[in-house]
Amino acid sequence: MCHGAVKFVAGRDRRGEAAFRFAPLGGQTFESSFPDITSANLPDSMIVETRDGRMLLQSSGVVYILRQLGGPWPLLGRLLGLVPRVLRDAGYDLVARIRHRIVKKPDGVCPILPPELRGRFDP
């Protein structure tokens, strides 16, 4: 599901290469962005660093990303943002627990991306 989410966001990024970059938790980019935090101290979640340097976890990251995309996604982000975070995060956790039943895990470690998207991935 994580690979699919990355491909979904990269394909709908209305600002192009500058809006979203992707990096693994515990990688060099994560460690340089958040030197005082180890990935072991975080929930099993997507982490979004906003333009102003805030770290958003779980459903708050999803809401932020949706608001940045093109098409109908900002409206969905606004609507989802109206739901109390505790309920959104409970839904996020539920999907995370059953994600392998919903979406088949990819065979490789990383998805195969088109060449034009590969430059958006940091170590």
Rosetta constraint file for C-alpha pairs under 8 A:
AtomPair CA 1 CA 5 HARMONIC 6.11 0.50
AtomPair CA 1 CA 99 HARMONIC 6.40 0.50
AtomPair CA 1 CA 100 HARMONIC 7.62 0.50
AtomPair CA 1 CA 103 HARMONIC 6.00 0.50
AtomPair CA 1 CA 104 HARMONIC 7.86 0.50
AtomPair CA 1 CA 105 HARMONIC 7.30 0.50
AtomPair CA 2 CA 6 HARMONIC 6.27 0.50
AtomPair CA 3 CA 7 HARMONIC 6.29 0.50
AtomPair CA 3 CA 106 HARMONIC 7.96 0.50
AtomPair CA 3 CA 110 HARMONIC 7.24 0.50
AtomPair CA 3 CA 111 HARMONIC 6.07 0.50
AtomPair CA 4 CA 8 HARMONIC 5.97 0.50
AtomPair CA 5 CA 9 HARMONIC 6.12 0.50
AtomPair CA 6 CA 10 HARMONIC 6.02 0.50
AtomPair CA 6 CA 22 HARMONIC 7.72 0.50
AtomPair CA 7 CA 11 HARMONIC 5.96 0.50
AtomPair CA 7 CA 113 HARMONIC 7.83 0.50
AtomPair CA 8 CA 12 HARMONIC 6.34 0.50
AtomPair CA 9 CA 13 HARMONIC 5.91 0.50
AtomPair CA 9 CA 65 HARMONIC 7.74 0.50
AtomPair CA 9 CA 69 HARMONIC 7.40 0.50
AtomPair CA 10 CA 20 HARMONIC 7.22 0.50
AtomPair CA 10 CA 117 HARMONIC 7.14 0.50
AtomPair CA 12 CA 69 HARMONIC 5.91 0.50
AtomPair CA 12 CA 70 HARMONIC 6.13 0.50
AtomPair CA 13 CA 17 HARMONIC 7.87 0.50
AtomPair CA 13 CA 19 HARMONIC 6.93 0.50
AtomPair CA 13 CA 20 HARMONIC 7.27 0.50
AtomPair CA 13 CA 68 HARMONIC 7.46 0.50
AtomPair CA 13 CA 69 HARMONIC 5.20 0.50
AtomPair CA 13 CA 70 HARMONIC 6.40 0.50
AtomPair CA 14 CA 19 HARMONIC 7.97 0.50
AtomPair CA 14 CA 68 HARMONIC 7.62 0.50
AtomPair CA 14 CA 69 HARMONIC 5.62 0.50
AtomPair CA 14 CA 70 HARMONIC 4.92 0.50
AtomPair CA 15 CA 19 HARMONIC 5.58 0.50
AtomPair CA 16 CA 20 HARMONIC 7.86 0.50
AtomPair CA 17 CA 21 HARMONIC 7.50 0.50
AtomPair CA 17 CA 120 HARMONIC 6.64 0.50
AtomPair CA 20 CA 120 HARMONIC 7.31 0.50
AtomPair CA 21 CA 120 HARMONIC 4.90 0.50
AtomPair CA 21 CA 121 HARMONIC 5.91 0.50
AtomPair CA 21 CA 122 HARMONIC 7.15 0.50
AtomPair CA 22 CA 120 HARMONIC 6.18 0.50
AtomPair CA 22 CA 121 HARMONIC 4.79 0.50
AtomPair CA 22 CA 122 HARMONIC 6.06 0.50
AtomPair CA 23 CA 27 HARMONIC 6.86 0.50
AtomPair CA 23 CA 29 HARMONIC 6.41 0.50
AtomPair CA 23 CA 30 HARMONIC 6.87 0.50
AtomPair CA 23 CA 121 HARMONIC 5.73 0.50
AtomPair CA 23 CA 122 HARMONIC 4.92 0.50
AtomPair CA 23 CA 123 HARMONIC 5.97 0.50
AtomPair CA 24 CA 29 HARMONIC 7.91 0.50
AtomPair CA 24 CA 30 HARMONIC 7.09 0.50
AtomPair CA 24 CA 122 HARMONIC 7.86 0.50
AtomPair CA 24 CA 123 HARMONIC 7.04 0.50
AtomPair CA 25 CA 30 HARMONIC 5.89 0.50
AtomPair CA 25 CA 39 HARMONIC 5.99 0.50
AtomPair CA 26 CA 30 HARMONIC 5.86 0.50
AtomPair CA 26 CA 31 HARMONIC 6.24 0.50
AtomPair CA 26 CA 38 HARMONIC 7.03 0.50
AtomPair CA 26 CA 39 HARMONIC 5.59 0.50
AtomPair CA 27 CA 31 HARMONIC 6.25 0.50
AtomPair CA 27 CA 123 HARMONIC 5.72 0.50
AtomPair CA 28 CA 32 HARMONIC 6.10 0.50
AtomPair CA 28 CA 123 HARMONIC 5.64 0.50
AtomPair CA 29 CA 33 HARMONIC 6.09 0.50
AtomPair CA 29 CA 122 HARMONIC 6.38 0.50
AtomPair CA 29 CA 123 HARMONIC 6.01 0.50
AtomPair CA 30 CA 34 HARMONIC 5.98 0.50
AtomPair CA 30 CA 35 HARMONIC 7.86 0.50
AtomPair CA 31 CA 35 HARMONIC 5.05 0.50
AtomPair CA 31 CA 37 HARMONIC 7.61 0.50
AtomPair CA 31 CA 38 HARMONIC 7.45 0.50
AtomPair CA 34 CA 38 HARMONIC 7.90 0.50
AtomPair CA 37 CA 41 HARMONIC 7.00 0.50
AtomPair CA 38 CA 42 HARMONIC 7.26 0.50
AtomPair CA 45 CA 57 HARMONIC 6.42 0.50
AtomPair CA 45 CA 58 HARMONIC 5.45 0.50
AtomPair CA 46 CA 57 HARMONIC 6.10 0.50
AtomPair CA 46 CA 58 HARMONIC 5.83 0.50
AtomPair CA 46 CA 61 HARMONIC 7.02 0.50
AtomPair CA 47 CA 55 HARMONIC 6.60 0.50
AtomPair CA 47 CA 56 HARMONIC 5.69 0.50
AtomPair CA 47 CA 57 HARMONIC 4.91 0.50
AtomPair CA 47 CA 58 HARMONIC 6.91 0.50
AtomPair CA 47 CA 61 HARMONIC 6.40 0.50
AtomPair CA 48 CA 54 HARMONIC 8.00 0.50
AtomPair CA 48 CA 55 HARMONIC 5.66 0.50
AtomPair CA 48 CA 56 HARMONIC 5.04 0.50
AtomPair CA 48 CA 57 HARMONIC 6.56 0.50
AtomPair CA 48 CA 61 HARMONIC 5.37 0.50
AtomPair CA 49 CA 53 HARMONIC 5.67 0.50
AtomPair CA 49 CA 54 HARMONIC 5.53 0.50
AtomPair CA 49 CA 55 HARMONIC 4.69 0.50
AtomPair CA 49 CA 56 HARMONIC 6.37 0.50
AtomPair CA 50 CA 54 HARMONIC 5.26 0.50
AtomPair CA 50 CA 55 HARMONIC 6.53 0.50
AtomPair CA 50 CA 56 HARMONIC 7.52 0.50
AtomPair CA 56 CA 60 HARMONIC 5.65 0.50
AtomPair CA 56 CA 61 HARMONIC 4.93 0.50
AtomPair CA 57 CA 61 HARMONIC 5.29 0.50
AtomPair CA 58 CA 62 HARMONIC 6.69 0.50
AtomPair CA 58 CA 89 HARMONIC 6.22 0.50
AtomPair CA 58 CA 92 HARMONIC 6.48 0.50
AtomPair CA 59 CA 63 HARMONIC 6.14 0.50
AtomPair CA 59 CA 85 HARMONIC 7.23 0.50
AtomPair CA 59 CA 88 HARMONIC 5.76 0.50
AtomPair CA 59 CA 89 HARMONIC 5.37 0.50
AtomPair CA 59 CA 92 HARMONIC 6.06 0.50
AtomPair CA 60 CA 64 HARMONIC 6.21 0.50
AtomPair CA 60 CA 81 HARMONIC 7.88 0.50
AtomPair CA 60 CA 85 HARMONIC 7.31 0.50
AtomPair CA 61 CA 65 HARMONIC 6.14 0.50
AtomPair CA 62 CA 66 HARMONIC 6.14 0.50
AtomPair CA 62 CA 77 HARMONIC 7.69 0.50
AtomPair CA 63 CA 67 HARMONIC 6.27 0.50
AtomPair CA 63 CA 77 HARMONIC 4.76 0.50
AtomPair CA 63 CA 78 HARMONIC 7.27 0.50
AtomPair CA 63 CA 80 HARMONIC 6.52 0.50
AtomPair CA 63 CA 81 HARMONIC 6.12 0.50
AtomPair CA 64 CA 68 HARMONIC 6.57 0.50
AtomPair CA 64 CA 77 HARMONIC 6.97 0.50
AtomPair CA 65 CA 69 HARMONIC 6.54 0.50
AtomPair CA 65 CA 77 HARMONIC 7.72 0.50
AtomPair CA 66 CA 73 HARMONIC 5.17 0.50
AtomPair CA 66 CA 74 HARMONIC 5.23 0.50
AtomPair CA 66 CA 76 HARMONIC 6.89 0.50
AtomPair CA 66 CA 77 HARMONIC 4.83 0.50
AtomPair CA 67 CA 73 HARMONIC 6.41 0.50
AtomPair CA 67 CA 74 HARMONIC 3.87 0.50
AtomPair CA 67 CA 75 HARMONIC 7.15 0.50
AtomPair CA 67 CA 76 HARMONIC 7.71 0.50
AtomPair CA 67 CA 77 HARMONIC 5.06 0.50
AtomPair CA 67 CA 78 HARMONIC 6.83 0.50
AtomPair CA 68 CA 73 HARMONIC 7.96 0.50
AtomPair CA 68 CA 74 HARMONIC 6.39 0.50
AtomPair CA 69 CA 73 HARMONIC 5.92 0.50
AtomPair CA 69 CA 74 HARMONIC 6.22 0.50
AtomPair CA 70 CA 74 HARMONIC 6.96 0.50
AtomPair CA 72 CA 76 HARMONIC 6.77 0.50
AtomPair CA 73 CA 77 HARMONIC 6.16 0.50
AtomPair CA 74 CA 78 HARMONIC 6.20 0.50
AtomPair CA 75 CA 79 HARMONIC 6.24 0.50
AtomPair CA 76 CA 80 HARMONIC 6.00 0.50
AtomPair CA 77 CA 81 HARMONIC 5.97 0.50
AtomPair CA 78 CA 82 HARMONIC 6.65 0.50
AtomPair CA 79 CA 83 HARMONIC 7.33 0.50
AtomPair CA 80 CA 88 HARMONIC 7.75 0.50
AtomPair CA 81 CA 85 HARMONIC 7.80 0.50
AtomPair CA 83 CA 87 HARMONIC 6.82 0.50
AtomPair CA 83 CA 88 HARMONIC 6.43 0.50
AtomPair CA 84 CA 88 HARMONIC 6.38 0.50
AtomPair CA 85 CA 89 HARMONIC 5.88 0.50
AtomPair CA 86 CA 90 HARMONIC 6.19 0.50
AtomPair CA 87 CA 91 HARMONIC 6.34 0.50
AtomPair CA 88 CA 92 HARMONIC 6.18 0.50
AtomPair CA 89 CA 93 HARMONIC 6.02 0.50
AtomPair CA 90 CA 94 HARMONIC 6.19 0.50
AtomPair CA 91 CA 95 HARMONIC 6.27 0.50
AtomPair CA 92 CA 96 HARMONIC 6.12 0.50
AtomPair CA 93 CA 97 HARMONIC 6.16 0.50
AtomPair CA 94 CA 98 HARMONIC 6.48 0.50
AtomPair CA 95 CA 99 HARMONIC 5.51 0.50
AtomPair CA 98 CA 102 HARMONIC 6.53 0.50
AtomPair CA 99 CA 103 HARMONIC 5.94 0.50
AtomPair CA 100 CA 104 HARMONIC 5.78 0.50
AtomPair CA 100 CA 105 HARMONIC 6.24 0.50
AtomPair CA 106 CA 110 HARMONIC 7.91 0.50
AtomPair CA 106 CA 111 HARMONIC 7.31 0.50
AtomPair CA 113 CA 117 HARMONIC 6.26 0.50
AtomPair CA 113 CA 118 HARMONIC 6.19 0.50
AtomPair CA 114 CA 118 HARMONIC 6.64 0.50
AtomPair CA 115 CA 119 HARMONIC 7.66 0.50
AtomPair CA 117 CA 121 HARMONIC 7.94 0.50
